[in-house]
Amino acid sequence: MILTTEQMKQWIDATWTEAQKVAWAKENADQLVRAYENGFKAGVAAEREACAVVCETLQDWPPNSTPYDCAAAIRARGEK
């Protein structure tokens, strides 16, 4: 499940006790949200790069290859 920044803040507000909120001042909660966002963005960038690498290998594929072959190769990456 992918959370937006606002959803992450709502989750913190809904699940953390007042003691946790005091111990982890608001700026720390904001740091948690930023860390989550940065991690998600890094994952997206890594996935894009991995897909690009698969596409770059197309130059070595047989002449009759199709875009569907590329899609199949991208999907197969996760099954290794």
C-alpha positions as CSV (number, residue, x, y, z in Angstrom):
1,M,0.0,0.0,0.0
2,I,1.4,3.4,-1.0
3,L,0.6,6.2,1.4
4,T,0.6,9.9,0.5
5,T,2.3,12.4,2.9
6,E,-1.0,13.4,4.3
7,Q,-2.1,9.8,4.8
8,M,1.2,9.1,6.6
9,K,0.6,12.1,8.9
10,Q,-3.0,10.9,9.5
11,W,-1.8,7.4,10.4
12,I,0.7,8.8,12.9
13,D,-2.0,11.0,14.4
14,A,-4.5,8.1,14.6
15,T,-2.1,5.4,16.0
16,W,0.4,7.2,18.2
17,T,-0.3,7.8,21.8
18,E,0.1,11.3,23.2
19,A,3.2,10.2,25.0
20,Q,4.7,9.0,21.7
21,K,3.8,12.3,20.0
22,V,5.4,14.3,22.8
23,A,8.5,12.1,22.8
24,W,8.8,12.3,19.0
25,A,8.2,16.0,18.5
26,K,6.4,17.0,15.3
27,E,9.7,17.7,13.4
28,N,10.7,14.0,14.0
29,A,7.4,12.8,12.6
30,D,8.0,15.1,9.6
31,Q,11.5,13.4,9.2
32,L,9.8,10.0,9.3
33,V,7.4,11.1,6.5
34,R,10.3,12.5,4.4
35,A,12.3,9.3,4.9
36,Y,9.3,7.3,3.7
37,E,8.9,9.5,0.7
38,N,12.6,9.4,-0.1
39,G,12.7,5.6,0.2
40,F,9.6,5.3,-2.1
41,K,11.2,7.7,-4.7
42,A,14.4,5.7,-4.6
43,G,12.5,2.5,-5.2
44,V,10.7,4.0,-8.2
45,A,13.9,5.3,-9.7
46,A,15.6,1.8,-9.3
47,E,12.6,0.1,-11.0
48,R,12.7,2.6,-13.9
49,E,16.4,2.0,-14.3
50,A,16.0,-1.8,-14.2
51,C,13.3,-1.5,-16.9
52,A,15.5,0.8,-19.0
53,V,18.3,-1.8,-18.9
54,V,15.9,-4.5,-20.2
55,C,14.9,-2.2,-23.0
56,E,18.5,-1.4,-23.8
57,T,19.1,-5.1,-24.4
58,L,16.5,-5.1,-27.2
59,Q,19.3,-4.2,-29.6
60,D,20.6,-7.7,-29.2
61,W,17.3,-9.4,-29.6
62,P,16.2,-11.3,-32.7
63,P,14.9,-9.2,-35.6
64,N,11.3,-10.4,-35.1
65,S,11.0,-9.3,-31.5
66,T,8.1,-7.2,-30.5
67,P,7.3,-4.7,-27.7
68,Y,5.4,-7.7,-26.1
69,D,8.7,-9.5,-25.8
70,C,10.1,-6.6,-24.0
71,A,7.1,-6.5,-21.6
72,A,7.5,-10.2,-21.0
73,A,11.2,-9.8,-20.2
74,I,10.4,-7.0,-17.8
75,R,7.8,-9.0,-16.0
76,A,10.1,-12.1,-15.9
77,R,12.8,-10.1,-14.0
78,G,10.9,-10.5,-10.7
79,E,10.5,-14.3,-11.2
80,K,14.2,-15.2,-11.1
